[in-house]
Amino acid sequence: MAPLTSQPVLTGEEAKKWEASLLKFSAAEWKAMQRAGAAIAEAVKEDFKEIGGLPQNARVLVLAGKGHNGGDAILAAREILRVLPQARADVLLLFPVKKFRPLAKRSWQALRTLGAKRVKSVKLSEATKVNYAVCFDGGFGFQFRAPMDLATAAVLSEVNAHPAIQLRAAVDLPSGISEARARTAFRADFTYATGIVKAPVLAEMNSKWVGRVRFLELGFFAQHAPAATSRVLTPALLAPLAKLRSSQTDKRKFGHVFVVGGSLSFPGAVVLAVRAALRSGAGLVTAFVPEKLVAHYAAEHPEVMWVGCPVGKTGGLNGKTLPLVRARIKRANALLIGPGLGAAPETIALAGKLVALSHVPVVLDADALRPEVVKNFKEKPFVCTPHAGEFQRIEHELKKHAQAVVILKGPLSRVLSGRETYFSLQGGPVLARGGSGDILAGLTGGLLAQTPGYPLLAACRAVTWHGLAADLLARARGQVAVETSQLLEQLGPALVSTHVPITD
């Protein structure tokens, strides 16, 4: 995987040194702050689409500290007011302006040029009586050191309790969050990491304060980047998939994925996985499912080669499926086992035998995520897609398999590979519904069939693509009134959005 398709996660001290090496002069700092402000404003506009879109007459509240975070927040508000002529901004100055750093003061002066009718300084007692679309938190940056002064802590407590703020946006880190957390911190819906993702925003203990994390690219790693075992996945990872395919290509060039899953008790999961495998760009998809379901599945999805398999007493695939797979396995480039499989002992035994049989890389999902299945990999590489509970079930066994790639699903999904951790910042609550994991598994299997020698690449691309599609779905239809299968319709637009146009 190319090193610049992900970005390093740095500690506060590492970030400080890196920024100092890049932004040696105030002119460079000012340009970076302007880029940050514009990027934050644009990201907020996009994320606000999940709750109906930023209103034309939006009222914005800014919590402005004396440092560059305060300046970034002020410039983000200025950009909102620039694109929305009816919008207004209230600025709650956490420190007297005379104590502001020069560029923070310059930001405040730039905002005030929009006029007193649109911009005003307010007290906390005034702000608590106003309905706000957005609150930008620019109180403290990553160099914050506890304890927090009582006056600022009181402001944050009141703003956290404010009943009429639609979206709370922390700039870089929520105020009060750094290497150590203050007793009181800003509670964000989104944290917009500007230029560098700092480690505290990804720490689980800070999750309720940080909310969802967005990385805003400012070009800090355009030339080179420091080594890091924790990294953030970016949409650039998908850009090669968005390029034109050769006019002289063949379906076999794009891989053949086998999917083994489904049961009479859970007939839908395997369909979602198969449909995602089709959308992944794989050239061929063969699915091994209960024979009673084949006619219906084939009528709905004729692109797939459906193989009817015998089932046991509980409706899950039994051991007689093994020779059906064995007879065809030489055609496969990757094998996905698990969606809708069921947990009958004979079915789990079949999954273990399939793992032992396979000469191609395997993706394990759902009920196939069991120690008695994982142990059959021995030295072979594989990908598995557990949520937290499933991970606990197989964690001990995974420690024996150095070549395992784990997509650990959750509010902040991660890809684990040896000592490296890759964080996916895309997606959100729209994925918290049945079937989204089946789509991720199918996407992973299809991508693995296209790059069978690079399971980590397939896993990272799958979780990134899945999250981008989720963002588009939530922005188009909201977080609530959606069906999981609608995620499939956003995979194409999500991929196209990663294409970087050539400019002069």
N, C-alpha and C positions, 0 to 999 in steps of 0.2 A: 504494500500500500504506500503510495507516495506520501512523504512526510508532511507536505503542506495541505493535505486534504483533511487534516485535523489541526486543532490549535492547542498549545500547551496550557495547562492549568498551573498557575504560579502562586506561591505564598505572597503575603504582603510585602515582605522584604525583597523577594525576587522581582516582584512587579515594580517596586520602587526603583531598583537598580536598572531594570530594563527600560523603564520610561525615561529615567535620567540620561541614559545613553542615547536615546532617540530624540528627546526634546530638550536639547541643550540651550536653546535660545527662546526668549519669550515669544518671538514671532511663530516659531514652530508649535509652542504650547497653545497659542491663541488659535492657530489653524486646527489643531487637534480638538480643541474645545468646541469650535464651530462645527466640525464634522460630527462630534459626539452629540451636540444639541440637536442637529438636523436628524441624525440617525435615531435618537430617542423619540423625537416627535413622530417620525414616520412609523416606527415600530408600535408606538402607542395607538396611532390611527389604525394600523392593521389589526392589532389585538382587540381594539374596541369594537371591531366588526362582530365579535362573538356575542356582544350584547346589543347589537342593533346599529352600531356605527356612531362615531363622534358627532354630536349635534352641531349645527352651524353656529349656534349661539352659546357654545360651551363656556362654562365658567371654570377657570383653572386656578388651583391653589398651589403655590410654590413654598416649600420649606427651604429657606436659603441659608446655608452656612457660609463661613468666611473663606473657604478654600475652593479648589477647582470643582469639586462635586456641586457646590452651590452654584458656581458659574455654569456648569453643564445643565443643571436643572433650569436655571433662568433662561438660558439660550434655547432649551427645548420648549419652554413656554412661549418664547418669542416666535419660534417657528410655527407653533400652533396658531398663534394670533396672526401671523403673516398669511397663512393659507386659509384661515377662517376669519374674514373681516368683521364678523359679528361677535367673535369670541372676546372674552375679557380675562385678565389675570389679576389675582390677589396674591401679594407676596408677603409672607410672614418671615421677617428678618430675625434669625436666631441670634445674631450678633449685630452690634451697631455697624453701619457701613464703613465707618472710619477704621474698623478692625479687619475689614475684608482684605484679602490678598489682591494685588493689582489687577489680575485678570478677572477675578470674581467681581471686583468693583466695575471693571470695564463692561462685563456682561450686564450688570444692573443698569448701567448708563445706557447700554444699547436697548434694553427692554423699555426703558422710560421714554425713549424717543418716539414710541408709538402713541404717546399722549396720555394725559391724566384721566381721560374718560374711559380708557381701556386698561390702564395699569395703575394699581395703587398699592401702597403698603398698608397692611392691616394688622390689627392686634388679634390675639387668640380669641378673645371674647366676641369679636366681630365674625371671625371665620367659622366659629361653631354654629352660627345662625344662617349660614348660606349653603345652598345645594351646589355641589361641585361635580362636574363630569370626571375630572382628573385631579389627583394630588401628586405633584412631583416632590419626592423627598431628596433633597440635596444637602442635608444637614452635615453629615460627616462622611469621609471617605475611608479607604482601607487603612489609613494611618491612625484611625481613632484608637485611643487608649482609655480604658475604663479607669476611674468611674466617670459617669456622665454628670454634669452639673444639674442640680435639682430643677432649675427653670426649664432647661431643654427637655428633661425627662417628663415634666408636667405637660409640655406642648405635645410630645409624642403620645402620651397617654390619652390626651383629649382628642387628638386627631385619629388615633386608633379607634376610639369610641364614637367618632362622628358617624351618625346614622345615614348621612346623605352624601357620600362620596362613592361614585360608581366604580372607579378604577384607581387603585393606589399603585404608583410607579416609583420604585426606588432606583436611584441613579448609582450604578456600579455595585453598591452594597446598601442594604437598609441601614439607616443611622443606628448606631449602637452595636452593629455586627462587625467584628474584625477577627483577629486571631483568638480573642477572648470576647465573649458577649457581655454587654452591660445588662443590668437588671431590667431595664426598659429599652425596647427597640421599636423601630418603625415596623409595622406589620404590612408588608407589601402583597399585592396580588401578582405583580410581576417585578422582577429585578432585571434591569437592563445593564449587563456587563459591558462596559465601554472599552473596547480595544483589547483587554486582557480579562480572562475569567480568573478571579481570585478564589483560592481554595475554600474560604469560609462560606461562600454562597452555595457550595455543593455539599457541605457537611450536613448530615442527616439531622443533627441536633438543632440546626438553624432553619429547617425546612418550613416551619409554620410562620416564620418571620419573612423569609425570602420569597415564598410563593413560587411561581413559575419563573424560570431563568431564561433570558434571551441573551445570546452573544451578538454584539454589534461590531462588525468588522471595521476597523479604522486603519488597517494597513500596518499595524505595529510589527507584523511578522512577514512582511512582503519579501524581504531579502533572505532572512534566515530566522530560525527560532531556537530557543534553548531546549535542551533535552528535558523530557518530563515523562514520568510513568502514568500520570493522569492527563487525559486529553479530552477535548471537546470535538465532537463530530460536526461537520458543517455541510451544507448542501453541495459544496464543490465536489464532494466525494461522488456525487451522482452524475456530474457533468459528462463524463465519458459515455454514459448510457444514453444521453440525449443527442449525441451526434448522429449524423447520417450513417446508415448502414450501407455496405457495399451493394451495388446493383447486381453483382455476380454471386451473391451469397446463397447459402442453402440452409434449410431448417435445421439440419444436423449440426451446423456450426454453433448454434445457440443452445445446445444441450438438451438432454432428455431427462426429465425428472420423473421418478416413480413416487407415488403417494400411496401409502398403506394406512387405511383408517376407516372410520365409519362403523356403525353398529345399528341394529334395529332400535335401540334405545336412544341413540344420538345420531340421527341421520343427517343433520344439517351442517355440523362442524366440518366434515370432510369436503363438502361442497364449497364452503367458503375458502378452505385451503387450496382446493384445486383451482378455483377461479382466480385466486391471487397468484398461483403459479403460472397460470396462463398470462396474466397481466404483467408478470415479471419480465417477459421477453423471451422465456424459454421456447425453444423450437418445437419440442414435443412433450406431452404430458400423458402418462399412463397412470390410472388409478385402480387400486385393488380394493374392492368394497363388497359388502354383502350382496350375494347374487339376486336377492329379492328387490334390491334397489336399483339395479343396473338399468332397466328399461326406462324408468322415470328420469334417472340422471342423464342417460344418453339423449333422451328427447330434449332435455333442457340445455345440455351442453355437448353438442355433437363433436366439438373440436377435440375432445378428450378420448383417449382409448380406455374404455371401461372394461375391467376384468372382473367378472362375477366370482365371488369366493364363498365357500361353505361357512356356516356359522354354527356355534355351539348352542347349548340350551338357553343361555342368557342373551342370545342375539348378537354376540361379538364374533369376530373372525376366529376360527380354530386352526389347529395345526395343519390341516389339509391345504391351507393357503400357501404354505412354504414351498411345495413343488411348483406352484403356479408362478411364484416370484422367481424361483431358481431357474426355471426354463427361459426366462426373459431377461435376467439381470445383466447379461453381457451388453444389452442395448443401453443401459442406464448410465448417466453421468453423476447422478445424485439420488439419494433415497430419503424420503420424509416418512417418518413413522409416528403415528399418534393421534391426529385430530379425530375426535369422536370415537376412538378405539374401544373404550370401555375397559373395565378393570377385572374382568373374569380371569382366574388363574391361567386357563389355557390360552387366553389372548395375550397375557403378559409373557407367557412362555414363548409364544410365537414371536413376539417383538424381540426377545433375547436371541432367538435363533436367526432371525433376519439380520440382526447386527453382526452376529458371528459369520453369517454367510456373505455379507456384502463386501465387495472389493472397491466400492465407490464411497465417497464421504457421505455421512448420514446426518440428518437433522432429527432430533428427538423432541417431541412435543406432548403436552397433556399427560394422558395415562401411561404413556411409554416412559415417562420420567421417573424411573424406579431403579433402586440400586441393582436389582437382579438383572436389569436390562443393561445398565451402564457398564457393569463389570465385564461384559462381553467385548468391549472395544479393545481391551488390552493396549496395544501401542498405536492403534489407528486414530487419525484425527476425526473429530466430529463436532457438531454444533448442537446445543440444547437451549430450549427457550422457556425456562421456568419462571413462575412468579415466586414471591418470597416463600410461601409454604412449600411449594414443590422443590425449591432450592434446598431448604432444610432437609428434605427427604433424601436428597442425593448428594449433599455437600461432602460427606465423608468419603463417598466413593469417588467423587470428582477429584479429590486431592491425589488420587493414585494415577490420574490421567493428565500428563503434562500437555498433551495436544488438544485438550478440550477447549472449546470456545463457548462461553456462556452468555446468552442474552438474558440478563436478569431484569424482568419486567416490573414496572412500578411507576409511581408518579414521576420519578426521575430514572428512566431506564438506563442501564449500563451494559456494556459489552466487556466481559472479563476474559483476558487471555494471558496466562502466566502472570507476570508482574504488572502488566499494563491494564489500565482501565480507561475505557472510552465512554464518555457521557453523551447521551442524546438529549438535546434541549428542545426538540420539537414534540408536538403532541400536547395532550392535556386531558382534562376531565371527559372530553368527548369519547376517549378510548376506554373509559371505565364502564364497559358494558360487554355482555356475552358476545363472543365471536371475534372480537378484535384480535385476540391472540391467535386464532386459527388463520386469520388473514396474514399476520406477521409470519407464522410458520410456513405458509404456502409461498410467501414472497421470499423467505430465506431459502427454501428448497429450490425454487426456480432460479434464483441468483447463483446458488451454489452449483447448479448444473452447468451454468455458463462459465464459472471460474472454479472448477473442482479442486484445483491445486491451491486455492487461497480461501480457506473457510473464514478467516478473520475478515477479509475484505467483503465477502458475501454477507456476513452477519452485520457488519457496520453499515453497509449499504441498505440492508433490509430495514434496520431499526430507524435509520434516517429517513428513508422513503416513506415508511409507515407513518412516522411522526409528521412529516410535511403534508401528507394527504389528510391527516387528522386536523391539522391547522386549517387547511383549505375548507374542509367540511364544516368545521365549527364557524368559520367566518362566513360561509355561504348560508348555513341553516341554523346557526346557534348551537349551543351545547346540549340541548335537551330533546327537542322533537326531531330526532334522527334515528335511522336504523343502521345497524352495523354494516350491512351490505353496501350502503351508500358510500362507504369508505373506498370501495373498489373503483367507483366512478371518479374519484379524485386522484388516483394514482397517475393517470396520464397527465393531467394538468400540473401535478406536483413535479413530475419529471421534466416537463417542458420548462417550468419556472427556473430550473437549475442551469439552463443553457445560458452561457455568458456571451452576449453579442460582441462582435469585434468593433472597436471604436478607434477613431484617430487619436 
